[in-house]
């Protein structure tokens, strides 16, 4: 289980709306000199995004909690969102090179393969979500415990 700290910003029956707490490894994010992450944060702004998670511990608004998601679900998502479009791009470029032998068409084939890869992933995941609700539940984040609870290994 991949875990992260979050704050509950909203709540319904068995769902909670969460925002990830920013916890840095060092204290350089607000200073002029620091790592590359601090530089990107200053350039793009550190924005928090809200998301929904199952709330089996009945956390209330304002609670600091630990939220988790299954590692296998994360790896499947990475495969679908990165590897499949990349393979589509490579296959499109190779096919265009074999059939047309023109650099413009190779670029066009690569872009077309990338776009078709993303379209296939979107269609596949939407159909997958509709077909099997139990399996799509593994992609749902879950509140594991309150952040101040001690976990013994």
C-alpha positions in Angstrom: 0.0 0.0 0.0 1.4 3.4 -1.0 0.6 5.9 1.8 0.4 9.7 2.0 -0.7 12.2 4.5 -3.9 14.2 3.7 -6.4 16.5 5.3 -10.2 15.9 5.1 -11.9 18.9 3.5 -15.3 17.4 2.9 -17.4 14.3 3.9 -20.4 12.3 2.7 -21.7 9.0 4.0 -18.7 6.7 3.3 -16.6 9.1 1.1 -14.3 11.9 2.1 -12.8 14.7 0.0 -9.1 15.0 0.8 -6.2 17.3 0.0 -2.6 16.1 0.3 -0.5 17.7 3.0 2.8 19.0 1.7 5.6 17.5 3.7 9.1 18.3 2.5 12.2 16.3 3.3 14.1 19.5 3.9 13.2 23.1 4.8 14.5 24.7 1.6 11.2 24.9 -0.3 10.5 28.4 0.8 14.1 29.7 0.5 15.9 31.1 -2.5 18.4 28.2 -2.8 17.3 24.7 -2.7 16.7 21.6 -4.8 15.1 21.4 -8.2 11.7 20.6 -6.6 11.7 24.0 -4.9 12.6 25.7 -8.2 9.7 24.0 -10.0 7.4 24.7 -7.1 8.2 28.5 -7.3 7.8 28.4 -11.1 4.5 26.5 -11.3 3.2 27.1 -7.8 2.6 24.4 -5.2 -1.1 23.6 -5.8 -3.1 21.1 -3.9 -5.7 19.0 -5.7 -8.8 17.5 -4.0 -9.8 13.9 -4.5 -12.3 11.5 -3.1 -11.4 8.4 -0.9 -13.3 5.8 1.0 -13.8 6.7 4.6 -14.0 3.5 6.7 -12.7 5.2 9.9 -15.3 8.0 9.8 -12.8 10.8 9.7 -14.3 14.3 10.2 -13.5 17.5 8.3 -10.2 19.0 9.4 -8.7 15.6 10.5 -5.2 14.7 9.4 -5.3 11.2 8.0 -3.1 8.7 6.2 -4.6 7.7 2.8 -3.4 4.7 0.7 -3.7 3.1 -2.7 -2.8 -0.4 -3.8 0.7 -0.7 -5.4 -0.6 -3.0 -8.1 -3.3 -0.5 -9.1 -0.6 2.2 -9.3 1.6 0.0 -11.5 -1.3 -0.9 -13.8 -2.1 2.8 -14.1 1.5 3.6 -15.0 1.5 0.9 -17.6 -1.7 2.1 -19.2 -0.9 5.8 -19.1 2.8 5.6 -20.1 3.8 2.4 -21.8 0.8 1.8 -24.1 0.9 5.3 -25.6 4.7 5.1 -25.9 4.3 1.8 -27.7 1.7 3.3 -30.0 4.1 6.2 -30.8 6.9 3.8 -31.6 4.8 1.5 -33.7 3.3 4.5 -35.6 6.8 5.8 -36.3 8.1 2.5 -37.5 5.1 1.8 -39.8 5.3 5.2 -41.3 9.0 4.8 -41.9 8.5 1.4 -43.6 5.7 2.5 -45.8 6.5 6.1 -46.7 10.3 6.6 -46.0 9.7 10.3 -45.5 10.6 12.1 -42.2 7.5 14.2 -42.2 5.3 11.1 -42.3 7.4 9.4 -39.6 6.7 12.3 -37.3 3.0 12.3 -38.3 2.9 8.5 -37.7 4.5 8.9 -34.3 2.1 11.6 -33.2 -0.9 9.6 -34.6 0.3 6.5 -32.7 0.6 8.4 -29.5 -2.9 9.9 -29.8 -4.4 6.6 -30.8 -2.6 5.0 -27.8 -4.2 7.5 -25.4 -7.6 7.1 -27.0 -7.4 3.3 -26.7 -6.4 3.6 -23.0 -9.3 6.0 -22.3 -11.8 3.6 -24.0 -10.3 0.6 -22.3 -10.4 2.0 -18.8 -13.9 3.4 -19.3 -15.1 0.0 -20.5 -13.2 -1.7 -17.7 -14.8 0.5 -15.1 -18.3 -0.2 -16.3 -17.8 -3.9 -16.7 -16.3 -4.7 -13.3 -17.1 -2.4 -10.3 -15.4 -4.7 -7.8 -12.1 -4.6 -9.8 -12.3 -0.9 -10.3 -12.7 -0.4 -6.5 -9.0 -1.3 -6.1 -8.2 1.9 -7.9 -10.0 3.9 -5.2 -8.0 5.6 -2.5 -8.8 4.5 1.1 -8.3 6.4 4.4 -6.2 4.0 6.5 -5.9 5.7 9.8 -5.6 9.1 11.5 -2.1 10.6 11.0 -1.4 10.7 14.8 -2.1 6.9 15.2 1.1 4.9 15.8 1.6 1.9 13.6 3.7 -1.0 14.8 5.5 -3.2 12.3 
